[in-house]
Amino acid sequence: MCGIVGYVGAQSALDVVLAGLRRLEYRGYDSAGVAVLAGDQVACVKKAGKLSQLEKALVDDPLPGCDATGDGHGGATGIGHTRWATHGGPTDTNAHPHLDASGRCAVVHNGIIENFAALREELAARGAEVRSQTDSEVAAHLLAEEYAALEGTGREGGPRLAGALRAVCRRLEGAFTLVALHADVPDVIVGARRNSPLVVGCGEGEAFLASDVSAFIDHTRTAMELGQDQVVEVHPDRAVVTGFDGSPADARTYRVDWDASAAEKDGYDSFMLKEIAEQPKAVADTLLGRLDPALGTLTLGAELGLDPAVLREAEKVVVIACGTAHHAGLVARLAVERWAQLPCEVELASEFRYRDPIVGPRTLVVAVSQSGETADTLMALRHAREQGATVLAVCNTNGSTIPRESDAVLYTHAGPEVAVASTKAFLTQLVACLLLALHLGEVRRGPSDELREAARALGRAPEDVAAVLATMEPVRELARGLAHKETVLFLGRHSGYPVALEGALKLKELAYFHAEGFAAGELKHGPIALIEPDLPVIVVVPSPATSALLHGKIVSNIQEIRARGARTIVLAEKGDEAVAPYADHLIRLPAVPPLIQPLVAAVPLQVFACELATARGNDVDQPRNLAKSVTVE
């Protein structure tokens, strides 16, 4: 997903915007640009490539009245953008910001304008020259037209620019965030959002607009969330929020509970390594105040705010999620069905609304998303609500769209996750889903020894994850030794199957080679044809406590693989000696209950993928073709 930064205040807008764009580099991008007000003109530079290319261009050829040397010079109003190409390739012309024909209006855009082709034809018919291949540039030309149309209506300055933006938004179809400035309005920036994030930062005598709070966290922790189909008119000392129809709208102000240092590498070689190491704390933070590990008791009811009758009368649970969050949902299904004795389905959010899902007033839909802006999940959530379902969000981002549009929310507390491939967000999603399953069990069946013991085991998870992290050097060495391979297979049963899927996904994301996760019971239904001598096969072995029958079956799977010459890499809990004779490499895990095991089994696979990718010379923080937050359907 692209990054947006806007600033109005007394500082150098160019310096503030560039610093904000640096903080958003983790989101993935292929071009960058800035536009600032210099006197009564808009000065704009944009370049394909990394932000460093833009910064070099600004040093070599400073904007009028501005420079990029950090000495405080430059205009006091500016916007910037990092683009991930959708319509048109990564070129200087296609980069944002886009200007209107007069060069006095500048716009940046995230999302996709679905009716841009028709709008582009209309503009061409009126003589406008659209220079780029993007869907975004039409917004700049339309904004200039609407601004001109409001001349003489009595609205001037910020209200006039905001009114013009509202008129533009009413014409656009699709998902979009727009941020704009105009040379006629020197101390105002305006923004709008539909199905794409935008947040206001409220400082002392200055204000910010950004797609993520990390862009302005150096300056203020006070933020204002914008709702769906809202326009904001931002001055240094205030922000005025309205609906697309011009009606006044309320916006909630909140305080960001992490600081800028949380998004720094803190001595690690990559953000991903740092985030893997932060997982014990992230798990502990997600448990904090919700579970008493000594007593095995939960205190979730008040936080969720759902009528217990809704949970008692629910006929099924449906988890909707994408990617890594979907794998967390697969574990949630096992826990909900075991502890709450309630049917549970897990759906890929991208497929959910394109069939006829059977949900209704007695369905609890759980929407899992790290960012809270995942478009596929958001659209699935809205479809579920249209059918009368109760929706509970599991999310890491306060103030994002999915929690706002849900009936209840269970926040994870992973903190900022900068690396594109998710690690600590996955573990905290697992924790939140397990907490929810335990809560459902208590509400529907009453407290029990089984639930209390499971809660105690979950309370020990931070220490168990830390113990795994302390033993990872052999895993790193193994990964370096396999860096020349082109294929790795992953197998698992029961709660190990979602872990196998997640392990394969991490390897795809980071190492760029073929990796597949299979249910081990499906081995002889086709996948065994892939087994060949020296092929690395990673097997997640369920705890013997799951069932002797299930454990015995996966031991048989390992024997079948090894008999065909594959290299077996086995994850098994301490004390499980039945698998040892068949493991070429044995990775020991703490002995934990079966439904808790994914929390510890996922960690070696994260380390393995990160180390292997690094050995291949890949950037583990920004894998190719991927962006951190996928907000567009």
C-alpha positions as CSV (number, residue, x, y, z in Angstrom):
1,M,0.0,0.0,0.0
2,C,1.2,3.5,-0.8
3,G,2.2,6.1,1.8
4,I,0.8,9.6,2.3
5,V,2.1,12.5,4.4
6,G,0.7,16.0,4.6
7,Y,1.8,18.9,6.8
8,V,0.7,22.4,7.7
9,G,2.5,24.4,10.4
10,A,5.5,26.5,11.2
11,Q,8.2,23.9,10.4
12,S,9.8,23.3,7.0
13,A,7.0,21.3,5.3
14,L,9.6,19.7,3.0
15,D,11.7,18.4,5.9
16,V,8.6,17.1,7.8
17,V,7.1,15.4,4.7
18,L,10.4,13.7,3.7
19,A,10.9,12.4,7.3
20,G,7.3,11.1,7.3
21,L,7.9,9.3,4.0
22,R,11.0,7.7,5.4
23,R,8.9,6.2,8.2
24,L,6.5,4.8,5.6
25,E,9.1,3.1,3.4
26,Y,8.4,-0.2,5.0
27,R,5.0,-0.3,3.3
28,G,6.6,-1.0,-0.1
29,Y,6.8,1.5,-3.0
30,D,8.5,2.1,-6.4
31,S,8.4,5.9,-6.7
32,A,8.1,9.0,-4.5
33,G,7.3,12.7,-4.7
34,V,6.6,15.9,-2.8
35,A,4.7,19.1,-3.4
36,V,5.1,22.2,-1.2
37,L,3.8,25.7,-1.3
38,A,6.7,28.1,-2.1
39,G,5.4,31.6,-2.0
40,D,2.2,31.6,-4.1
41,Q,3.3,28.7,-6.2
42,V,3.2,24.9,-5.9
43,A,6.7,23.4,-6.2
44,C,6.8,19.7,-7.0
45,V,9.4,17.0,-7.6
46,K,8.8,13.3,-8.1
47,K,11.1,10.4,-9.0
48,A,10.8,6.7,-9.8
49,G,12.8,4.5,-7.5
50,K,13.6,4.8,-3.8
51,L,13.2,7.8,-1.7
52,S,16.9,8.4,-1.9
53,Q,16.5,9.2,-5.6
54,L,14.0,11.9,-4.7
55,E,16.2,13.3,-2.0
56,K,19.2,13.4,-4.4
57,A,17.1,15.3,-6.9
58,L,16.0,17.8,-4.3
59,V,19.7,18.4,-3.3
60,D,20.9,18.7,-6.9
61,D,18.0,21.0,-7.9
62,P,16.3,22.5,-4.9
63,L,12.7,23.6,-5.2
64,P,12.1,27.4,-5.3
65,G,12.3,28.6,-1.7
66,C,13.0,25.1,-0.4
67,D,15.9,22.8,0.2
68,A,16.3,19.3,1.5
69,T,19.2,19.9,3.8
70,G,17.3,19.9,7.0
71,D,18.1,23.4,8.0
72,G,14.5,24.5,8.5
73,H,14.0,26.3,5.2
74,G,11.0,25.7,3.0
75,G,7.3,26.2,2.7
76,A,5.0,25.6,5.7
77,T,2.5,23.5,3.8
78,G,3.3,20.3,1.9
79,I,2.2,16.8,0.8
80,G,4.2,13.7,-0.1
81,H,3.6,10.2,-1.4
82,T,5.3,6.9,-1.9
83,R,3.6,5.0,-4.8
84,W,3.2,1.3,-5.5
85,A,2.3,1.1,-9.2
86,T,-1.2,0.0,-10.2
87,H,-2.2,2.0,-13.3
88,G,0.9,2.7,-15.3
89,G,4.5,1.7,-14.5
90,P,6.9,3.2,-12.0
91,T,8.0,6.4,-13.9
92,D,8.6,10.0,-12.9
93,T,5.4,11.0,-14.7
94,N,3.2,8.4,-13.0
95,A,4.6,9.2,-9.6
96,H,2.6,11.4,-7.2
97,P,1.8,14.2,-6.5
98,H,-0.3,15.0,-9.6
99,L,-0.9,18.6,-10.6
100,D,-3.8,20.2,-12.5
101,A,-3.2,22.1,-15.8
102,S,-2.5,25.4,-14.0
103,G,0.0,23.8,-11.6
104,R,-1.7,25.4,-8.7
105,C,-3.4,22.3,-7.3
106,A,-1.6,19.1,-6.1
107,V,-3.1,15.8,-5.2
108,V,-1.9,12.5,-3.8
109,H,-4.0,9.3,-3.9
110,N,-4.0,5.8,-2.4
111,G,-6.4,3.2,-3.7
112,I,-8.1,2.6,-7.1
113,I,-10.6,4.9,-8.8
114,E,-12.7,2.4,-10.7
115,N,-14.4,4.9,-13.0
116,F,-11.3,6.8,-13.9
117,A,-11.4,5.9,-17.6
118,A,-14.8,7.6,-18.0
119,L,-13.7,10.6,-16.0
120,R,-10.5,10.8,-18.1
121,E,-12.6,10.9,-21.3
122,E,-14.8,13.7,-19.9
123,L,-11.7,15.7,-19.0
124,A,-10.2,15.2,-22.5
125,A,-13.4,16.3,-24.1
126,R,-13.2,19.6,-22.1
127,G,-9.6,20.1,-23.3
128,A,-7.7,18.9,-20.3
129,E,-4.3,17.3,-20.9
130,V,-3.9,14.2,-18.7
131,R,-0.2,13.5,-18.7
132,S,0.2,10.3,-16.7
133,Q,-1.2,6.7,-17.2
134,T,-2.6,6.7,-13.7
135,D,-6.1,6.7,-12.4
136,S,-5.0,9.3,-9.8
137,E,-4.3,12.3,-12.0
138,V,-8.0,12.7,-12.9
139,A,-8.6,13.7,-9.2
140,A,-6.2,16.7,-9.6
141,H,-8.0,18.0,-12.7
142,L,-11.4,17.5,-11.2
143,L,-10.5,19.2,-8.0
144,A,-9.2,22.3,-9.9
145,E,-12.5,22.4,-11.9
146,E,-14.7,22.1,-8.8
147,Y,-12.6,24.7,-6.9
148,A,-13.0,27.2,-9.8
149,A,-16.8,26.4,-9.9
150,L,-17.1,27.6,-6.3
151,E,-15.7,31.1,-7.0
152,G,-18.1,33.7,-6.1
153,T,-20.3,31.5,-4.0
154,G,-19.2,33.1,-0.7
155,R,-17.0,30.2,0.3
156,E,-13.3,30.9,0.2
157,G,-10.1,29.5,1.7
158,G,-10.3,26.2,3.4
159,P,-14.1,25.8,3.1
160,R,-13.9,26.3,-0.6
161,L,-11.2,23.8,-1.1
162,A,-12.9,21.2,1.2
163,G,-16.2,21.8,-0.7
164,A,-14.4,21.2,-4.0
165,L,-13.0,17.9,-2.7
166,R,-16.4,16.8,-1.5
167,A,-17.8,17.4,-4.9
168,V,-14.9,15.3,-6.4
169,C,-15.5,12.5,-4.0
170,R,-19.1,12.3,-4.9
171,R,-18.1,11.5,-8.5
172,L,-15.5,8.9,-7.7
173,E,-16.1,5.1,-7.5
174,G,-13.8,2.7,-5.8
175,A,-11.4,2.9,-2.8
176,F,-9.5,6.0,-2.3
177,T,-7.7,8.3,0.1
178,L,-7.0,11.8,-1.3
179,V,-4.9,14.6,0.2
180,A,-4.6,17.9,-1.6
181,L,-3.3,21.5,-1.4
182,H,-3.9,24.6,-3.4
183,A,-1.7,27.6,-4.0
184,D,-4.6,29.9,-3.2
185,V,-5.0,28.4,0.2
186,P,-1.6,28.6,1.8
187,D,-2.3,27.3,5.3
188,V,-4.7,24.4,4.6
189,I,-4.5,20.8,3.4
190,V,-7.6,18.7,2.8
191,G,-8.1,15.0,2.8
192,A,-10.8,12.4,2.1
193,R,-11.2,8.7,2.6
194,R,-13.3,5.8,1.4
195,N,-12.2,2.2,2.1
196,S,-8.6,3.4,2.6
197,P,-6.9,4.7,5.7
198,L,-6.3,8.4,6.6
199,V,-5.5,9.8,10.0
200,V,-5.0,13.4,11.3
201,G,-2.1,14.2,13.7
202,C,-2.9,17.1,16.0
203,G,0.2,19.0,17.2
204,E,0.8,22.4,18.9
205,G,0.3,24.9,16.1
206,E,0.7,22.3,13.5
207,A,-1.2,19.4,12.0
208,F,-0.5,16.3,9.9
209,L,-2.4,14.0,7.5
210,A,-1.0,10.6,6.9
211,S,-2.0,7.0,5.9
212,D,-0.3,5.8,9.1
213,V,0.4,7.4,12.5
214,S,4.1,6.4,12.2
215,A,4.6,9.2,9.7
216,F,4.1,11.9,12.4
217,I,4.8,10.0,15.6
218,D,8.1,12.1,16.1
219,H,5.9,15.2,16.4
220,T,2.7,14.2,18.2
221,R,0.9,11.2,19.6
222,T,-2.5,12.8,19.5
223,A,-4.4,11.5,16.5
224,M,-7.9,11.9,15.1
225,E,-9.6,9.0,13.2
226,L,-11.7,9.7,10.1
227,G,-14.7,7.7,9.3
228,Q,-15.9,6.3,6.0
229,D,-16.8,8.9,3.3
230,Q,-15.5,11.8,5.3
231,V,-13.5,14.9,4.2
232,V,-11.2,16.8,6.6
233,E,-10.1,20.4,6.3
234,V,-6.8,20.7,8.2
235,H,-5.5,24.0,9.6
236,P,-2.5,24.4,11.9
237,D,-4.8,24.8,14.9
238,R,-7.9,22.8,14.0
239,A,-9.5,20.2,11.8
240,V,-13.0,20.4,10.4
241,V,-14.6,17.1,9.4
242,T,-17.7,16.7,7.2
243,G,-19.3,13.9,5.2
244,F,-19.1,13.7,1.5
245,D,-22.6,15.4,1.5
246,G,-21.3,18.4,3.5
247,S,-23.0,17.4,6.7
248,P,-21.0,18.0,9.9
249,A,-19.3,14.9,11.2
250,D,-17.7,13.9,14.5
251,A,-14.2,12.5,14.7
252,R,-12.7,10.7,17.7
253,T,-9.4,11.9,19.1
254,Y,-7.1,9.3,20.6
255,R,-3.6,8.9,21.9
256,V,-1.1,6.7,20.2
257,D,0.3,4.3,22.8
258,W,3.8,3.7,21.3
259,D,6.6,6.1,20.4
260,A,9.0,6.6,17.5
261,S,11.6,4.3,19.0
262,A,9.2,1.4,18.7
263,A,9.6,1.6,14.9
264,E,13.4,1.8,14.9
265,K,15.7,-1.2,14.4
266,D,17.2,-0.9,17.9
267,G,20.5,-2.5,16.9
268,Y,19.0,-5.4,14.8
269,D,20.1,-5.9,11.2
270,S,16.4,-5.8,10.1
271,F,13.0,-4.9,11.4
272,M,12.0,-8.5,10.9
273,L,14.7,-9.8,13.3
274,K,13.7,-7.1,15.8
275,E,10.0,-8.1,15.5
276,I,10.7,-11.8,15.9
277,A,12.7,-11.0,19.1
278,E,9.8,-8.8,20.4
279,Q,7.3,-11.6,20.3
280,P,7.5,-12.6,24.0
281,K,6.6,-9.1,25.0
282,A,3.9,-8.7,22.3
283,V,2.3,-12.0,23.5
284,A,2.5,-10.8,27.1
285,D,1.0,-7.4,26.2
286,T,-1.9,-9.0,24.4
287,L,-2.6,-11.2,27.4
288,L,-2.2,-8.3,29.9
289,G,-5.4,-7.5,31.8
290,R,-7.3,-10.2,30.1
291,L,-6.1,-13.3,31.8
292,D,-4.8,-14.3,35.2
293,P,-2.3,-17.0,34.5
294,A,-2.1,-18.2,38.1
295,L,-5.9,-18.7,38.5
296,G,-6.7,-19.4,34.8
297,T,-9.5,-16.9,34.8
298,L,-10.5,-14.4,32.0
299,T,-11.8,-10.8,32.1
300,L,-12.8,-10.3,28.6
301,G,-16.5,-9.6,28.9
302,A,-16.4,-5.9,29.7
303,E,-13.8,-5.2,27.1
304,L,-15.8,-6.8,24.3
305,G,-19.1,-5.3,25.4
306,L,-21.1,-7.9,23.7
307,D,-24.4,-9.1,25.3
308,P,-23.6,-12.6,26.7
309,A,-26.9,-13.7,25.3
310,V,-25.6,-13.1,21.7
311,L,-22.7,-15.4,22.4
312,R,-24.8,-18.1,24.1
313,E,-27.4,-18.1,21.3
314,A,-24.9,-18.1,18.4
315,E,-25.3,-21.1,16.2
316,K,-21.9,-20.9,14.6
317,V,-18.7,-18.8,14.3
318,V,-17.3,-17.7,10.9
319,V,-13.7,-16.4,10.8
320,I,-12.9,-14.1,7.8
321,A,-9.3,-13.2,7.1
322,C,-6.5,-13.2,4.5
323,G,-3.0,-14.5,4.3
324,T,-1.3,-14.9,7.7
325,A,-4.5,-13.9,9.5
326,H,-6.3,-16.7,7.8
327,H,-3.8,-19.2,9.2
328,A,-4.5,-17.7,12.7
329,G,-8.2,-18.3,11.9
330,L,-7.6,-22.0,11.2
331,V,-6.2,-22.4,14.7
332,A,-9.2,-20.4,16.1
333,R,-11.5,-22.9,14.5
334,L,-9.9,-25.8,16.4
335,A,-10.1,-23.8,19.7
336,V,-13.7,-22.7,19.2
337,E,-14.9,-26.1,18.4
338,R,-13.0,-27.7,21.2
339,W,-13.6,-25.2,24.0
340,A,-16.9,-23.7,23.1
341,Q,-18.4,-26.8,21.3
342,L,-19.6,-24.4,18.6
343,P,-19.3,-25.0,14.8
344,C,-16.7,-22.8,13.3
345,E,-15.9,-22.0,9.6
346,V,-12.8,-20.2,8.3
347,E,-13.2,-18.3,5.1
348,L,-10.8,-16.5,2.8
349,A,-12.2,-13.0,3.0
350,S,-11.4,-12.4,-0.7
351,E,-13.8,-15.3,-1.6
352,F,-16.5,-14.7,1.0
353,R,-18.9,-12.3,-0.6
354,Y,-18.6,-13.8,-4.1
355,R,-20.6,-16.9,-3.2
356,D,-23.7,-17.2,-1.0
357,P,-22.4,-17.6,2.5
358,I,-25.0,-18.7,5.0
359,V,-24.8,-16.2,7.9
360,G,-27.5,-14.4,9.9
361,P,-28.4,-13.0,13.2
362,R,-27.2,-16.0,15.1
363,T,-23.8,-16.0,13.4
364,L,-20.7,-14.5,15.1
365,V,-18.3,-13.3,12.4
366,V,-14.7,-12.8,13.5
367,A,-12.8,-10.5,11.2
368,V,-9.0,-10.8,11.7
369,S,-6.7,-8.1,10.2
370,Q,-3.4,-6.6,11.4
371,S,-4.0,-3.2,9.8
372,G,-7.8,-3.0,10.1
373,E,-7.8,-1.8,6.6
374,T,-7.6,-5.0,4.6
375,A,-10.1,-4.3,1.8
376,D,-11.1,-8.0,1.2
377,T,-11.8,-8.4,4.9
378,L,-13.6,-5.1,5.1
379,M,-15.9,-6.0,2.2
380,A,-16.6,-9.4,3.7
381,L,-17.4,-7.8,7.0
382,R,-19.9,-5.4,5.4
383,H,-21.5,-8.3,3.6
384,A,-21.9,-10.2,6.9
385,R,-23.4,-7.2,8.6
386,E,-25.9,-6.8,5.8
387,Q,-27.0,-10.4,6.6
388,G,-27.6,-9.4,10.2
389,A,-24.5,-11.1,11.7
390,T,-22.7,-9.9,14.8
391,V,-19.1,-8.9,13.9
392,L,-16.1,-9.0,16.2
393,A,-12.8,-7.6,15.0
394,V,-9.4,-8.9,16.0
395,C,-7.0,-6.1,15.0
396,N,-3.7,-4.4,15.9
397,T,-4.5,-0.9,14.8
398,N,-6.5,1.4,17.0
399,G,-8.9,3.6,15.1
400,S,-8.8,1.7,11.8
401,T,-11.8,0.9,9.7
402,I,-12.5,-2.7,10.5
403,P,-12.8,-2.2,14.3
404,R,-15.0,0.9,13.7
405,E,-17.4,-1.0,11.6
406,S,-17.6,-4.0,13.9
407,D,-19.9,-4.6,16.8
408,A,-17.0,-5.4,19.1
409,V,-13.2,-5.4,18.9
410,L,-10.4,-7.4,20.6
411,Y,-7.2,-5.5,20.0
412,T,-3.9,-7.3,19.8
413,H,-1.0,-5.3,21.2
414,A,1.8,-6.2,18.8
415,G,2.9,-2.6,18.5
416,P,4.1,-1.3,15.1
417,E,5.1,-4.2,12.7
418,V,7.3,-2.6,10.1
419,A,8.6,-5.7,8.2
420,V,6.2,-6.7,5.4
421,A,6.1,-10.4,6.3
422,S,4.1,-10.7,9.5
423,T,5.6,-12.3,12.6
424,K,4.5,-10.8,15.9
425,A,1.2,-9.9,14.5
426,F,0.6,-13.6,13.7
427,L,1.4,-14.7,17.3
428,T,-0.7,-12.0,18.8
429,Q,-3.6,-12.9,16.5
430,L,-3.3,-16.4,17.7
431,V,-3.4,-15.3,21.3
432,A,-6.4,-13.1,20.7
433,C,-8.3,-15.9,19.0
434,L,-7.4,-18.3,21.8
435,L,-8.7,-15.8,24.4
436,L,-11.9,-15.4,22.4
437,A,-12.4,-19.2,22.2
438,L,-11.8,-19.6,25.9
439,H,-14.3,-16.7,26.6
440,L,-16.9,-18.4,24.3
441,G,-16.4,-21.6,26.2
442,E,-16.9,-20.0,29.6
443,V,-20.1,-18.1,28.4
444,R,-21.6,-21.1,26.7
445,R,-20.6,-24.0,28.9
446,G,-19.5,-22.4,32.2
447,P,-16.0,-22.5,33.8
448,S,-14.3,-25.9,33.8
449,D,-11.0,-27.4,34.7
450,E,-10.2,-27.9,31.1
451,L,-10.7,-24.2,30.3
452,R,-8.8,-23.1,33.4
453,E,-5.8,-25.3,32.6
454,A,-5.8,-24.0,29.0
455,A,-5.9,-20.4,30.2
456,R,-2.9,-21.1,32.6
457,A,-1.0,-22.7,29.7
458,L,-1.8,-19.6,27.5
459,G,-0.6,-17.4,30.3
460,R,2.8,-19.2,30.2
461,A,3.1,-18.5,26.4
462,P,5.5,-15.5,26.7
463,E,8.0,-17.6,28.6
464,D,7.6,-20.5,26.2
465,V,8.2,-18.2,23.2
466,A,11.2,-16.7,24.8
467,A,12.6,-20.2,25.5
468,V,12.3,-21.1,21.8
469,L,14.0,-17.9,20.7
470,A,16.9,-18.8,23.0
471,T,17.6,-22.0,21.1
472,M,17.5,-20.8,17.5
473,E,21.2,-20.9,16.4
474,P,20.9,-24.5,15.0
475,V,17.9,-23.4,13.0
476,R,19.9,-20.5,11.6
477,E,22.8,-22.7,10.7
478,L,20.4,-25.2,9.0
479,A,18.8,-22.3,7.0
480,R,22.1,-21.1,5.7
481,G,23.0,-24.6,4.6
482,L,19.7,-24.8,2.6
483,A,20.0,-21.4,0.9
484,H,20.8,-23.0,-2.4
485,K,17.6,-25.1,-2.5
486,E,14.6,-24.1,-4.6
487,T,11.9,-26.1,-2.9
488,V,10.8,-26.8,0.7
489,L,7.7,-28.7,1.7
490,F,5.9,-28.3,5.0
491,L,3.6,-30.9,6.6
492,G,1.4,-30.7,9.7
493,R,-1.6,-32.3,11.3
494,H,-4.3,-30.8,13.6
495,S,-2.9,-27.5,15.0
496,G,0.4,-28.1,13.1
497,Y,-1.3,-27.8,9.7
498,P,-1.9,-24.0,10.0
499,V,1.7,-23.7,11.2
500,A,2.9,-25.6,8.1
501,L,0.9,-23.2,5.9
502,E,2.3,-20.2,7.7
503,G,5.9,-21.5,7.4
504,A,5.5,-22.1,3.7
505,L,4.1,-18.6,3.3
506,K,7.0,-17.0,5.1
507,L,9.4,-18.8,2.8
508,K,7.6,-17.7,-0.3
509,E,7.4,-14.1,0.9
510,L,11.1,-13.8,1.9
511,A,13.1,-16.4,-0.1
512,Y,11.2,-16.2,-3.4
513,F,11.1,-19.9,-4.1
514,H,8.6,-22.6,-4.1
515,A,7.3,-23.7,-0.7
516,E,4.1,-25.5,0.0
517,G,2.2,-26.5,3.2
518,F,0.1,-29.6,3.2
519,A,-2.1,-31.5,5.7
520,A,0.1,-34.5,6.4
521,G,-2.9,-36.8,5.9
522,E,-3.1,-35.7,2.3
523,L,0.4,-36.9,1.6
524,K,-0.6,-40.0,-0.3
525,H,-3.4,-38.2,-2.1
526,G,-0.9,-36.6,-4.5
527,P,1.8,-34.5,-2.8
528,I,4.0,-37.6,-2.2
529,A,4.8,-37.4,-5.9
530,L,6.9,-34.4,-5.1
531,I,9.2,-36.2,-2.7
532,E,12.7,-36.8,-4.1
533,P,16.1,-37.4,-2.6
534,D,17.5,-34.6,-0.5
535,L,14.3,-32.6,-0.7
536,P,13.9,-30.6,2.6
537,V,10.6,-31.5,4.2
538,I,9.7,-29.7,7.5
539,V,7.2,-31.6,9.6
540,V,5.3,-30.0,12.6
541,V,4.6,-32.9,14.9
542,P,1.6,-32.6,17.2
543,S,2.0,-33.1,20.9
544,P,1.5,-36.8,21.9
545,A,-1.1,-35.3,24.2
546,T,-3.3,-34.6,21.2
547,S,-3.9,-38.3,20.7
548,A,-1.7,-41.3,20.4
549,L,-3.4,-42.2,17.1
550,L,-2.8,-38.8,15.5
551,H,0.8,-38.7,16.7
552,G,1.5,-42.2,15.4
553,K,0.1,-41.3,12.0
554,I,2.5,-38.4,11.5
555,V,5.4,-40.5,12.6
556,S,4.4,-42.9,9.8
557,N,4.3,-39.9,7.4
558,I,7.9,-39.0,8.4
559,Q,9.0,-42.6,7.8
560,E,7.4,-42.5,4.3
561,I,9.2,-39.3,3.4
562,R,12.5,-40.5,4.7
563,A,12.2,-43.8,2.9
564,R,12.1,-41.8,-0.4
565,G,15.4,-40.0,0.4
566,A,14.0,-36.7,1.5
567,R,15.7,-34.7,4.3
568,T,13.4,-34.6,7.3
569,I,13.4,-31.5,9.5
570,V,11.2,-32.3,12.5
571,L,9.6,-29.9,15.0
572,A,8.6,-31.9,18.1
573,E,8.1,-31.2,21.7
574,K,10.7,-32.1,24.4
575,G,10.3,-35.6,25.5
576,D,8.8,-36.9,22.3
577,E,11.4,-39.6,21.5
578,A,9.2,-41.5,19.0
579,V,10.1,-39.2,16.2
580,A,13.9,-38.9,16.9
581,P,15.0,-41.9,14.8
582,Y,13.4,-40.5,11.7
583,A,14.6,-36.9,11.9
584,D,17.6,-35.7,10.0
585,H,17.3,-32.5,11.9
586,L,15.3,-32.3,15.2
587,I,14.1,-28.9,16.5
588,R,12.7,-29.2,20.0
589,L,9.7,-27.2,21.3
590,P,8.4,-26.7,24.8
591,A,5.8,-29.2,25.9
592,V,2.5,-27.3,25.7
593,P,-1.1,-28.2,25.2
594,P,-2.0,-29.0,21.5
595,L,-3.9,-25.8,20.9
596,I,-1.2,-23.6,22.4
597,Q,1.6,-25.3,20.3
598,P,1.2,-23.0,17.2
599,L,2.5,-20.2,19.4
600,V,5.9,-21.9,19.8
601,A,6.0,-24.0,16.6
602,A,5.7,-20.9,14.4
603,V,8.8,-19.2,15.8
604,P,11.4,-21.6,14.4
605,L,9.8,-21.3,10.9
606,Q,9.9,-17.5,11.1
607,V,13.6,-17.7,12.0
608,F,14.3,-20.3,9.3
609,A,12.7,-18.2,6.6
610,C,14.4,-15.0,7.7
611,E,17.9,-16.5,7.9
612,L,17.5,-18.4,4.6
613,A,16.3,-15.3,2.8
614,T,19.2,-13.2,4.2
615,A,21.7,-15.9,3.1
616,R,20.3,-15.5,-0.4
617,G,20.8,-11.7,-0.2
618,N,17.2,-10.7,0.0
619,D,15.8,-7.7,1.8
620,V,13.6,-9.4,4.5
621,D,11.9,-6.1,5.5
622,Q,10.7,-5.3,2.0
623,P,10.2,-8.4,-0.1
624,R,9.7,-7.9,-3.8
625,N,6.1,-7.3,-5.1
626,L,4.7,-7.1,-1.6
627,A,3.4,-4.2,0.5
628,K,2.7,-4.1,4.2
629,S,-1.0,-3.2,4.1
630,V,-3.1,-4.6,1.3
631,T,-6.0,-2.2,1.2
632,V,-7.3,-2.6,-2.4
633,E,-9.6,-5.4,-3.6
